[in-house]
Amino acid sequence: MSQDIREFISPFTELLAFGEPTHLEHAHTWIRNELFEQLAAQGFRSIALETCRVRGLLVDDYVQGGPGDLDTVMKEGFSHSFGQWPANRELVAWMREYNADKPAEERLSFHGFDFQTETTSAPSPRPYLEHARDHLGEDVDLTIDDEKWSRDEAVLDLTKSPGQSEEAIRLREIGTGMLRRLHARRTTDEAWTRAETHLTAALSLLQYHWECAEPNPLGVRLNRLCQMRDGVMARNLLAIRRIEARKGPTFVFAHNAHLQRTNSSMEMAGERIEWFSAGALVVPILGDQYTVIGGTLGRNDTIGLGEPDKATLEGQLQSRFTTWGMTTDKPAGPSRADTGADPMLAMAYFPLDQHLLAGVDALLHVRVGRPVTR
């Protein structure tokens, strides 16, 4: 099934967000590609995915016609293993082909808008600080033990975190000073923008590691880390819109939990975690320029998600579509209780509920999910 996306967005939309209920199935990702082709024909000039913003710069270089090969771009240009997804590979290849014969102002841009971290792991800030240092032409020693910073224990065990060490304080002072000097030399060229992107990423990482060293109960720790990640996402989305404002609107794709206007929640390590999503943080600034389409899923045998009960929200949507479709007519009823056979799915698959319904403008329902390939 194919629908015209124009039926579901307002003329004021500058940031169109499309969410998925789980990263474990891929129907929404393939549909995203189809929708972006529609949107590109209607004046959208950029897409932002739930992947590291700094790594995404490599992908954008490639889709703009830069050197390199697709295999390397997919391996090095995506975080969270998303470069392994065939739909993402198809998207990048299509964007490069689309741009090949276009003038600069009509080319499509690729952005990552995520933090470099996962909730339980975070990399070393060194490479990001070094990029800014080299741009500024400064001579400062940034040698640190990357393994000590990037190991999982640095996030999960506060006694092994370097986040509040003398080394961390020194790095923060260096980074803050470089940011001040960088802004004193503000220009409009791309090299300056990339230096700022690397430097703000480094300072955000240092703050993340600082939180990892705070002696808080597990629930408080996870809450603060989730909130910090979505706070960085929101800041990145606003920065991307400033870059793209003169070119055209931006299409955004991520998990529903990052895009809904309402706050998000999940169960993690036996704790109930609640935080303000990136969508909830940007909507007070963007207002009706921000539109959200929430993704929902009926059944996916691959991940053990069976047919929903007809009385549930997903069950009611099942009867409306033969394959997939969009609607602004939101159902009313209970949430489904089943989340699949895999015990980890309870955290990875988020059933539709009234709270999510209140945080989106429309729904895109997939009746039967797809495996990773078409």
C-alpha beads as a LAMMPS data file, in Angstrom:
LAMMPS data file: protein, C-alpha beads

374 atoms
373 bonds

1 atom types
1 bond types

-500.0 500.0 xlo xhi
-500.0 500.0 ylo yhi
-500.0 500.0 zlo zhi

Masses

1 110.0

Atoms # bond

1 1 1 0.000 0.000 0.000
2 1 1 1.156 3.543 -0.670
3 1 1 -0.338 6.782 0.605
4 1 1 0.395 10.401 -0.183
5 1 1 2.225 11.802 2.817
6 1 1 0.863 15.276 2.052
7 1 1 -2.479 14.214 3.513
8 1 1 -0.899 13.970 6.948
9 1 1 1.320 17.027 7.290
10 1 1 0.455 20.694 7.647
11 1 1 1.922 23.411 5.409
12 1 1 3.759 24.754 8.472
13 1 1 5.753 21.550 9.045
14 1 1 9.519 22.072 9.068
15 1 1 10.415 18.940 11.028
16 1 1 8.393 15.829 10.159
17 1 1 9.111 12.990 12.589
18 1 1 8.263 9.353 11.853
19 1 1 8.684 6.842 14.660
20 1 1 8.906 3.071 14.930
21 1 1 7.753 1.002 17.939
22 1 1 10.807 -1.291 17.949
23 1 1 14.225 -1.572 16.340
24 1 1 13.748 -5.348 16.014
25 1 1 11.682 -5.330 12.812
26 1 1 12.238 -3.436 9.604
27 1 1 8.960 -2.692 7.864
28 1 1 8.909 0.879 9.108
29 1 1 12.470 1.417 7.860
30 1 1 11.612 0.303 4.318
31 1 1 8.442 2.426 4.366
32 1 1 10.552 5.374 5.572
33 1 1 12.568 5.149 2.351
34 1 1 9.407 5.225 0.247
35 1 1 8.059 8.216 2.166
36 1 1 11.329 10.127 1.864
37 1 1 11.228 9.719 -1.911
38 1 1 7.761 11.301 -1.832
39 1 1 8.943 14.097 0.442
40 1 1 12.011 14.849 -1.680
41 1 1 9.687 15.461 -4.611
42 1 1 7.747 17.913 -2.442
43 1 1 10.652 20.060 -1.298
44 1 1 12.137 18.206 1.687
45 1 1 15.912 18.430 1.415
46 1 1 17.250 16.470 4.384
47 1 1 16.772 13.396 6.522
48 1 1 17.934 12.863 10.119
49 1 1 18.258 9.382 11.623
50 1 1 18.757 7.983 15.106
51 1 1 22.507 7.609 14.688
52 1 1 25.578 9.497 15.910
53 1 1 25.670 13.040 14.571
54 1 1 29.442 13.102 14.173
55 1 1 29.544 9.794 12.302
56 1 1 26.704 11.015 10.110
57 1 1 29.031 13.639 8.632
58 1 1 30.839 10.836 6.776
59 1 1 27.538 9.640 5.302
60 1 1 26.628 13.149 4.168
61 1 1 30.005 13.546 2.459
62 1 1 29.283 10.365 0.518
63 1 1 25.724 11.242 -0.545
64 1 1 26.991 14.639 -1.721
65 1 1 29.217 12.782 -4.197
66 1 1 32.395 12.647 -2.128
67 1 1 35.026 9.916 -2.348
68 1 1 34.779 6.553 -0.656
69 1 1 32.886 3.310 -1.055
70 1 1 29.468 2.331 0.246
71 1 1 30.745 -0.568 2.385
72 1 1 33.078 1.716 4.334
73 1 1 30.436 4.418 4.735
74 1 1 27.901 1.955 6.139
75 1 1 30.468 0.540 8.570
76 1 1 31.962 3.802 9.809
77 1 1 29.156 6.311 9.240
78 1 1 26.520 4.736 11.507
79 1 1 26.386 4.046 15.235
80 1 1 24.286 1.484 17.138
81 1 1 24.935 -1.131 14.379
82 1 1 22.388 0.637 12.133
83 1 1 24.827 0.535 9.225
84 1 1 24.078 -3.193 8.939
85 1 1 20.445 -2.561 7.992
86 1 1 19.776 -3.129 4.267
87 1 1 17.142 -0.362 4.263
88 1 1 19.739 2.135 5.479
89 1 1 22.150 0.965 2.801
90 1 1 19.445 1.425 0.166
91 1 1 18.696 4.920 1.486
92 1 1 22.326 6.060 1.317
93 1 1 22.825 4.632 -2.191
94 1 1 19.586 6.244 -3.409
95 1 1 20.500 9.646 -1.977
96 1 1 23.903 9.603 -3.708
97 1 1 22.254 8.681 -7.006
98 1 1 19.545 11.339 -6.552
99 1 1 22.142 14.031 -5.893
100 1 1 24.412 13.089 -8.791
101 1 1 22.885 15.427 -11.367
102 1 1 21.437 18.073 -9.029
103 1 1 22.733 21.581 -8.317
104 1 1 23.926 22.129 -4.734
105 1 1 20.721 23.835 -3.579
106 1 1 18.580 20.859 -4.665
107 1 1 20.704 18.079 -3.195
108 1 1 19.542 15.994 -0.258
109 1 1 21.505 16.070 2.993
110 1 1 21.993 13.281 5.527
111 1 1 22.235 13.902 9.279
112 1 1 22.582 11.813 12.388
113 1 1 20.930 13.452 15.378
114 1 1 21.771 10.998 18.159
115 1 1 24.354 11.149 20.904
116 1 1 27.413 8.899 20.525
117 1 1 26.289 6.840 23.507
118 1 1 24.027 3.998 24.387
119 1 1 22.525 4.030 27.871
120 1 1 25.180 1.655 29.226
121 1 1 28.208 2.643 27.155
122 1 1 29.952 5.834 26.081
123 1 1 33.142 6.403 24.041
124 1 1 36.214 8.431 24.882
125 1 1 35.957 12.191 24.203
126 1 1 39.518 12.357 22.828
127 1 1 38.846 12.132 19.035
128 1 1 36.254 14.907 19.190
129 1 1 38.503 17.217 21.182
130 1 1 41.401 16.534 18.807
131 1 1 39.303 17.499 15.779
132 1 1 38.509 20.881 17.330
133 1 1 42.112 21.361 18.466
134 1 1 43.417 20.730 14.967
135 1 1 40.850 23.093 13.444
136 1 1 41.959 25.838 15.819
137 1 1 45.622 25.054 15.177
138 1 1 46.402 24.760 18.868
139 1 1 49.114 22.696 20.557
140 1 1 47.635 20.822 23.497
141 1 1 48.272 17.256 24.644
142 1 1 45.041 15.231 24.694
143 1 1 46.599 11.812 25.266
144 1 1 44.340 9.666 27.462
145 1 1 43.588 5.964 27.894
146 1 1 40.626 5.509 25.547
147 1 1 39.906 1.991 26.824
148 1 1 39.463 3.268 30.385
149 1 1 36.824 5.738 29.178
150 1 1 34.965 3.530 26.711
151 1 1 34.592 0.252 28.627
152 1 1 31.100 -0.605 29.887
153 1 1 32.267 -0.567 33.493
154 1 1 32.914 3.172 33.177
155 1 1 29.156 3.675 32.872
156 1 1 27.803 0.837 34.996
157 1 1 30.199 1.081 37.984
158 1 1 30.734 4.555 39.395
159 1 1 33.933 3.426 41.147
160 1 1 35.457 2.686 37.720
161 1 1 34.241 5.817 36.008
162 1 1 36.844 8.460 35.075
163 1 1 34.065 11.031 34.760
164 1 1 35.013 13.082 37.838
165 1 1 38.754 12.468 37.800
166 1 1 41.395 15.190 37.562
167 1 1 41.870 14.116 33.939
168 1 1 38.157 14.679 33.217
169 1 1 38.220 18.117 34.850
170 1 1 41.287 19.059 32.779
171 1 1 39.620 17.891 29.559
172 1 1 36.474 19.857 30.366
173 1 1 38.512 23.025 30.961
174 1 1 40.360 22.497 27.676
175 1 1 37.125 21.866 25.764
176 1 1 35.325 24.841 27.266
177 1 1 38.235 27.113 26.426
178 1 1 38.362 25.841 22.854
179 1 1 34.642 26.381 22.431
180 1 1 34.984 29.972 23.624
181 1 1 37.825 30.621 21.179
182 1 1 35.987 28.851 18.369
183 1 1 32.954 31.079 18.815
184 1 1 35.179 34.134 18.855
185 1 1 36.247 33.107 15.328
186 1 1 32.763 32.208 14.084
187 1 1 32.440 31.809 10.326
188 1 1 29.808 30.389 8.006
189 1 1 32.009 27.762 6.369
190 1 1 31.453 24.040 6.802
191 1 1 34.782 23.438 8.534
192 1 1 33.780 25.755 11.388
193 1 1 30.398 24.035 11.753
194 1 1 32.042 20.630 11.892
195 1 1 34.531 21.798 14.503
196 1 1 31.674 23.058 16.668
197 1 1 29.791 19.771 16.167
198 1 1 32.813 17.771 17.343
199 1 1 33.482 20.057 20.275
200 1 1 29.923 20.118 21.600
201 1 1 29.877 16.318 21.220
202 1 1 33.040 16.084 23.336
203 1 1 31.651 18.326 26.073
204 1 1 28.378 16.374 26.101
205 1 1 30.349 13.150 26.495
206 1 1 32.315 14.608 29.381
207 1 1 29.059 15.586 31.070
208 1 1 27.663 12.090 30.462
209 1 1 30.743 10.515 32.037
210 1 1 30.432 12.955 34.951
211 1 1 26.886 11.690 35.589
212 1 1 28.185 8.112 35.480
213 1 1 30.450 8.908 38.438
214 1 1 27.665 10.415 40.543
215 1 1 26.769 8.222 43.579
216 1 1 23.041 7.991 42.738
217 1 1 20.684 4.997 43.101
218 1 1 20.355 2.957 39.893
219 1 1 16.923 4.362 39.012
220 1 1 18.107 7.951 39.367
221 1 1 21.282 7.214 37.388
222 1 1 19.388 5.630 34.470
223 1 1 16.824 8.427 34.492
224 1 1 19.487 11.106 34.240
225 1 1 21.400 9.280 31.492
226 1 1 18.261 8.742 29.388
227 1 1 17.333 12.380 29.840
228 1 1 20.795 13.543 28.861
229 1 1 20.721 11.471 25.671
230 1 1 17.381 12.912 24.558
231 1 1 18.507 16.387 25.549
232 1 1 21.449 16.059 23.156
233 1 1 19.074 14.704 20.491
234 1 1 16.829 17.739 20.871
235 1 1 19.760 20.147 20.652
236 1 1 21.000 18.365 17.535
237 1 1 17.580 18.518 15.874
238 1 1 17.410 22.268 16.434
239 1 1 20.957 22.700 15.110
240 1 1 20.079 20.659 12.016
241 1 1 17.035 22.825 11.388
242 1 1 19.196 25.963 11.559
243 1 1 21.490 24.446 8.932
244 1 1 18.631 23.294 6.694
245 1 1 16.193 26.194 7.176
246 1 1 16.890 27.828 3.813
247 1 1 16.877 24.569 1.861
248 1 1 13.634 22.917 2.920
249 1 1 11.972 20.810 5.651
250 1 1 13.645 17.840 7.350
251 1 1 12.361 14.265 7.699
252 1 1 13.304 12.535 10.981
253 1 1 13.256 8.811 11.747
254 1 1 13.810 7.192 15.152
255 1 1 12.094 5.168 17.849
256 1 1 8.727 6.565 18.931
257 1 1 10.126 7.066 22.431
258 1 1 12.484 9.768 21.150
259 1 1 9.994 11.606 18.955
260 1 1 6.637 11.745 20.753
261 1 1 5.533 15.061 22.201
262 1 1 4.742 13.457 25.549
263 1 1 7.378 12.236 27.997
264 1 1 8.680 8.687 27.528
265 1 1 9.060 5.760 29.899
266 1 1 10.373 2.201 29.966
267 1 1 11.371 -0.613 32.305
268 1 1 15.135 -1.056 32.612
269 1 1 17.070 -3.231 35.069
270 1 1 13.946 -3.576 37.197
271 1 1 13.501 0.198 37.399
272 1 1 10.757 2.399 35.937
273 1 1 12.517 5.107 33.919
274 1 1 10.771 8.289 32.762
275 1 1 12.257 11.191 30.826
276 1 1 11.381 14.010 28.453
277 1 1 11.755 12.792 24.888
278 1 1 13.574 14.849 22.261
279 1 1 10.172 15.577 20.725
280 1 1 8.823 16.874 24.026
281 1 1 11.846 19.167 24.291
282 1 1 11.707 20.656 20.775
283 1 1 7.941 21.166 20.491
284 1 1 7.810 24.210 22.835
285 1 1 10.298 25.873 20.448
286 1 1 8.990 24.658 17.090
287 1 1 5.264 24.548 17.851
288 1 1 3.219 23.575 14.783
289 1 1 6.403 23.343 12.736
290 1 1 6.885 19.925 14.403
291 1 1 4.673 17.044 13.203
292 1 1 4.863 13.470 14.508
293 1 1 3.675 10.260 12.884
294 1 1 3.851 7.375 15.339
295 1 1 4.635 3.908 14.010
296 1 1 2.592 0.913 15.202
297 1 1 2.865 -2.818 14.531
298 1 1 0.269 -5.582 14.462
299 1 1 2.135 -8.849 14.076
300 1 1 5.671 -10.024 13.396
301 1 1 6.325 -13.749 13.606
302 1 1 10.096 -13.245 13.321
303 1 1 10.256 -11.595 16.733
304 1 1 7.461 -13.649 18.298
305 1 1 4.845 -10.925 18.234
306 1 1 1.493 -12.576 17.591
307 1 1 -1.809 -11.246 16.328
308 1 1 -3.161 -8.601 18.760
309 1 1 -6.491 -9.021 20.498
310 1 1 -9.203 -7.278 18.485
311 1 1 -10.163 -5.075 21.442
312 1 1 -6.666 -3.585 21.787
313 1 1 -5.469 -0.452 20.044
314 1 1 -3.335 -2.411 17.577
315 1 1 -6.150 -4.927 17.112
316 1 1 -8.495 -2.188 15.958
317 1 1 -5.890 -0.852 13.525
318 1 1 -5.385 -4.349 12.081
319 1 1 -8.897 -4.311 10.607
320 1 1 -8.326 -0.971 8.817
321 1 1 -5.417 -1.916 6.557
322 1 1 -4.421 -4.835 4.364
323 1 1 -0.671 -4.111 4.459
324 1 1 0.141 -0.700 5.972
325 1 1 -1.433 2.722 6.072
326 1 1 -1.680 6.067 7.830
327 1 1 -4.552 7.564 9.752
328 1 1 -5.365 10.542 11.954
329 1 1 -8.386 8.697 13.349
330 1 1 -6.951 7.377 16.592
331 1 1 -8.523 4.270 18.154
332 1 1 -9.688 4.041 21.762
333 1 1 -9.188 1.007 23.935
334 1 1 -6.693 -0.950 26.047
335 1 1 -3.035 -1.532 25.255
336 1 1 -1.901 -4.993 24.265
337 1 1 -0.162 -7.024 26.950
338 1 1 1.881 -9.356 24.733
339 1 1 5.296 -8.146 23.612
340 1 1 6.647 -11.290 21.955
341 1 1 8.433 -14.481 22.935
342 1 1 11.838 -12.888 23.537
343 1 1 12.066 -11.621 27.154
344 1 1 14.247 -8.744 25.924
345 1 1 11.409 -7.675 23.643
346 1 1 9.526 -6.195 26.575
347 1 1 12.135 -3.447 26.594
348 1 1 12.597 -3.204 22.833
349 1 1 8.937 -3.267 21.679
350 1 1 6.687 -0.480 22.940
351 1 1 2.951 -1.250 22.540
352 1 1 0.616 1.579 21.586
353 1 1 -1.064 3.264 24.549
354 1 1 -3.105 6.381 25.207
355 1 1 -0.044 8.291 26.382
356 1 1 1.723 7.724 23.063
357 1 1 -1.470 8.537 21.156
358 1 1 -1.552 11.914 22.894
359 1 1 1.990 12.605 21.721
360 1 1 1.554 12.062 17.974
361 1 1 -0.451 13.694 15.186
362 1 1 -1.063 10.549 13.121
363 1 1 -0.327 6.827 13.067
364 1 1 1.360 4.626 10.491
365 1 1 0.276 1.065 11.138
366 1 1 2.033 -1.996 9.745
367 1 1 -0.281 -5.002 9.760
368 1 1 2.413 -7.689 9.436
369 1 1 6.063 -6.809 9.963
370 1 1 8.937 -7.702 7.664
371 1 1 12.300 -9.332 8.236
372 1 1 15.473 -7.345 7.719
373 1 1 15.354 -7.752 3.934
374 1 1 12.591 -6.604 1.618

Bonds

1 1 1 2
2 1 2 3
3 1 3 4
4 1 4 5
5 1 5 6
6 1 6 7
7 1 7 8
8 1 8 9
9 1 9 10
10 1 10 11
11 1 11 12
12 1 12 13
13 1 13 14
14 1 14 15
15 1 15 16
16 1 16 17
17 1 17 18
18 1 18 19
19 1 19 20
20 1 20 21
21 1 21 22
22 1 22 23
23 1 23 24
24 1 24 25
25 1 25 26
26 1 26 27
27 1 27 28
28 1 28 29
29 1 29 30
30 1 30 31
31 1 31 32
32 1 32 33
33 1 33 34
34 1 34 35
35 1 35 36
36 1 36 37
37 1 37 38
38 1 38 39
39 1 39 40
40 1 40 41
41 1 41 42
42 1 42 43
43 1 43 44
44 1 44 45
45 1 45 46
46 1 46 47
47 1 47 48
48 1 48 49
49 1 49 50
50 1 50 51
51 1 51 52
52 1 52 53
53 1 53 54
54 1 54 55
55 1 55 56
56 1 56 57
57 1 57 58
58 1 58 59
59 1 59 60
60 1 60 61
61 1 61 62
62 1 62 63
63 1 63 64
64 1 64 65
65 1 65 66
66 1 66 67
67 1 67 68
68 1 68 69
69 1 69 70
70 1 70 71
71 1 71 72
72 1 72 73
73 1 73 74
74 1 74 75
75 1 75 76
76 1 76 77
77 1 77 78
78 1 78 79
79 1 79 80
80 1 80 81
81 1 81 82
82 1 82 83
83 1 83 84
84 1 84 85
85 1 85 86
86 1 86 87
87 1 87 88
88 1 88 89
89 1 89 90
90 1 90 91
91 1 91 92
92 1 92 93
93 1 93 94
94 1 94 95
95 1 95 96
96 1 96 97
97 1 97 98
98 1 98 99
99 1 99 100
100 1 100 101
101 1 101 102
102 1 102 103
103 1 103 104
104 1 104 105
105 1 105 106
106 1 106 107
107 1 107 108
108 1 108 109
109 1 109 110
110 1 110 111
111 1 111 112
112 1 112 113
113 1 113 114
114 1 114 115
115 1 115 116
116 1 116 117
117 1 117 118
118 1 118 119
119 1 119 120
120 1 120 121
121 1 121 122
122 1 122 123
123 1 123 124
124 1 124 125
125 1 125 126
126 1 126 127
127 1 127 128
128 1 128 129
129 1 129 130
130 1 130 131
131 1 131 132
132 1 132 133
133 1 133 134
134 1 134 135
135 1 135 136
136 1 136 137
137 1 137 138
138 1 138 139
139 1 139 140
140 1 140 141
141 1 141 142
142 1 142 143
143 1 143 144
144 1 144 145
145 1 145 146
146 1 146 147
147 1 147 148
148 1 148 149
149 1 149 150
150 1 150 151
151 1 151 152
152 1 152 153
153 1 153 154
154 1 154 155
155 1 155 156
156 1 156 157
157 1 157 158
158 1 158 159
159 1 159 160
160 1 160 161
161 1 161 162
162 1 162 163
163 1 163 164
164 1 164 165
165 1 165 166
166 1 166 167
167 1 167 168
168 1 168 169
169 1 169 170
170 1 170 171
171 1 171 172
172 1 172 173
173 1 173 174
174 1 174 175
175 1 175 176
176 1 176 177
177 1 177 178
178 1 178 179
179 1 179 180
180 1 180 181
181 1 181 182
182 1 182 183
183 1 183 184
184 1 184 185
185 1 185 186
186 1 186 187
187 1 187 188
188 1 188 189
189 1 189 190
190 1 190 191
191 1 191 192
192 1 192 193
193 1 193 194
194 1 194 195
195 1 195 196
196 1 196 197
197 1 197 198
198 1 198 199
199 1 199 200
200 1 200 201
201 1 201 202
202 1 202 203
203 1 203 204
204 1 204 205
205 1 205 206
206 1 206 207
207 1 207 208
208 1 208 209
209 1 209 210
210 1 210 211
211 1 211 212
212 1 212 213
213 1 213 214
214 1 214 215
215 1 215 216
216 1 216 217
217 1 217 218
218 1 218 219
219 1 219 220
220 1 220 221
221 1 221 222
222 1 222 223
223 1 223 224
224 1 224 225
225 1 225 226
226 1 226 227
227 1 227 228
228 1 228 229
229 1 229 230
230 1 230 231
231 1 231 232
232 1 232 233
233 1 233 234
234 1 234 235
235 1 235 236
236 1 236 237
237 1 237 238
238 1 238 239
239 1 239 240
240 1 240 241
241 1 241 242
242 1 242 243
243 1 243 244
244 1 244 245
245 1 245 246
246 1 246 247
247 1 247 248
248 1 248 249
249 1 249 250
250 1 250 251
251 1 251 252
252 1 252 253
253 1 253 254
254 1 254 255
255 1 255 256
256 1 256 257
257 1 257 258
258 1 258 259
259 1 259 260
260 1 260 261
261 1 261 262
262 1 262 263
263 1 263 264
264 1 264 265
265 1 265 266
266 1 266 267
267 1 267 268
268 1 268 269
269 1 269 270
270 1 270 271
271 1 271 272
272 1 272 273
273 1 273 274
274 1 274 275
275 1 275 276
276 1 276 277
277 1 277 278
278 1 278 279
279 1 279 280
280 1 280 281
281 1 281 282
282 1 282 283
283 1 283 284
284 1 284 285
285 1 285 286
286 1 286 287
287 1 287 288
288 1 288 289
289 1 289 290
290 1 290 291
291 1 291 292
292 1 292 293
293 1 293 294
294 1 294 295
295 1 295 296
296 1 296 297
297 1 297 298
298 1 298 299
299 1 299 300
300 1 300 301
301 1 301 302
302 1 302 303
303 1 303 304
304 1 304 305
305 1 305 306
306 1 306 307
307 1 307 308
308 1 308 309
309 1 309 310
310 1 310 311
311 1 311 312
312 1 312 313
313 1 313 314
314 1 314 315
315 1 315 316
316 1 316 317
317 1 317 318
318 1 318 319
319 1 319 320
320 1 320 321
321 1 321 322
322 1 322 323
323 1 323 324
324 1 324 325
325 1 325 326
326 1 326 327
327 1 327 328
328 1 328 329
329 1 329 330
330 1 330 331
331 1 331 332
332 1 332 333
333 1 333 334
334 1 334 335
335 1 335 336
336 1 336 337
337 1 337 338
338 1 338 339
339 1 339 340
340 1 340 341
341 1 341 342
342 1 342 343
343 1 343 344
344 1 344 345
345 1 345 346
346 1 346 347
347 1 347 348
348 1 348 349
349 1 349 350
350 1 350 351
351 1 351 352
352 1 352 353
353 1 353 354
354 1 354 355
355 1 355 356
356 1 356 357
357 1 357 358
358 1 358 359
359 1 359 360
360 1 360 361
361 1 361 362
362 1 362 363
363 1 363 364
364 1 364 365
365 1 365 366
366 1 366 367
367 1 367 368
368 1 368 369
369 1 369 370
370 1 370 371
371 1 371 372
372 1 372 373
373 1 373 374
